[in-house]
Amino acid sequence: MKLKRIFVYLLHILASTEIKRIEIRKFYMEHLRPIGRTLYILFGFLSVAILILDFGFYYPDDWKPYVTISIRTLVGFFIAYETLHLVFTNKKWKEYLRLHLIELIILGMLGLEIIYEKNIIEVLKSYHISGEDTTLIFLSANQILFLFSNLAHFFRLSKKRDSKKLNPSFVFVGSFAFIISLGVCFLHFPKSSFGSVNTIDIVFTTISATCVTGLSTIDISSQFTLTGQLVILLLIQVGGLGLMTLTSFFSIFLTGKGSVSDTLMIKDLLSEETMGRAKEILKQITLQTLTIELVGAIILFYSFPSDFPIPFPEQVYYSIFHSISAFCNAGFSLMPNGLATEAFRDSEGFLSTIMCLIVLGSLGFPVIYQIRTKLFHPFDHRFRWSLTSKLVFRMSALLLVFGWISSLVLEWNTSLKDFSLVGKVFHSLFYSVTTRSGGLHTFDLGLMGHPMTFVTFFLMWVGGSPVSTGGGIKTTTFAISLLNIVNQIRGKERMEIDHRTIADSTISRASATIVLSLFVIFISIFCLLITENANFIDLCFEVVSAYSTTGLSRGLTPHLSDFGKILICVVMFVGRVGILTLLIALSKKVNPSAYEYPKEYVVVG
């Protein structure tokens, strides 16, 4: 009987404890949680404001203790909020861990930072980073983690939005316009530049970075501070991947799933046939991009020219910057003369890595995804190269060899005359690669003869491949149009490639893209001829380079008038988003008709 009474007493305690826990949870959910969410949102805005203040503006030293206290308060609130949310959750532990994995990771990282704060600061100081900078880096890391957690909450709350009626082309164009607007604001911050930079030059640099072009009216290494350069680097990364790609990736990554409307939109943007495949490719695009850029940065660091002496932290930074710039086919460099600087021009290991990154970036994300799949599953008999991948491989190889031989033969005694035999072969190959939207060069293009300049027009105009970081009309567009001409000559009605029939809509889109691109290029050259006092060949080179987002220049860019800069900005934007995509975004779709008029043939050609 005594044991029975003890057992009943223990059960009573457990039951009362459970009742109290339920009551506490109910009180928390009904009264404390709404207040916590409101504070979370307010602190999120405050976090953004403090981060902008820290990185963008100079403020009195008297403010620093208050800023530090504010940041630590924000971090403390975040830890308390997530801990309470974890304790009083009514979900199962596994489900909660799956949905809130990112917050828990951030919580753990913040905890480790607090525990090992002194050690982290000592490590940073060992690389000759000042005490004020180490504090700023440490607190900024906390701020970024806090903002990332806010981002996770934002995506979960925003899943209720209805985006079924949004035009994917409009979203794609609008996302670029939005990120350009933010970039212009950030580069106007006092801490972003040394002295004052003209607004038109800031706008030009922002559009060039976002459209991954590389043309610049100013030297970014001397005009912009580290903060400004990091903004430009972020614009290059976002512009290379596309804001919609990044947004949808984080939506899926942070919430564990994407809405049907999001997946449909990404399916259209990636030109994929099925929703499931589009979602998988979206994840792989982002992850493989970051992986390639990381590996590229490591190789660039270890192949960094020894006769270009800069401190260790700057070598790391230069390697990361040029890895991202090369893969995104952006054409930006931190050296005043780009890779034409003697130390880098003679570093074949460094330049070879740059070439590989440019080629990978210009192949297109779906193609890289297929390459990765084949490498990881070499004996999978179900694997089949898509027709797009086959066309990309064939045209890329053909154009690469054509550009290589043309540059070697035509420039042997002109721009390449100062190189050795091996150097001529190597730098001809590099030039052939970079004309396909890479934008980085190893010799003065002003010395290049007119025949090779015209070949460069063609290579830049074709550009990279679809759904890549490269510009131009794209390799598949040129291939389809070329085969269509062959079909017309042979009198063949259907276009068939590798036992596949090409859709009429694809042929029409390719033809329209070519006609519209030439229209934009000719109109732009005509406008520059009116406003600019420069050589005709240089004006043509500038326009084609801007439209194809290549970024190569014969030295004209810094000398453009304000109108010329604005015009080149428009051309870069149109070239990046695609003239056909832009027109589709701006036009209203026509509903399909239930009737058809009699056919009549018009004499053409």
Helices and strands as residue ranges (DSSP letters): H 2-27, I 28-32, H 33-56, G 61-63, H 64-87, H 93-99, H 101-115, H 117-126, H 131-157, G 158-160, H 168-187, G 190-192, H 199-210, H 220-223, H 226-241, H 243-255, H 260-269, H 275-302, H 312-327, G 338-340, H 342-345, H 348-363, H 365-376, H 387-410, H 421-434, G 445-447, H 450-462, H 475-490, E 496-497, E 500-501, H 504-531, H 536-547, G 557-559, H 562-577, H 579-586
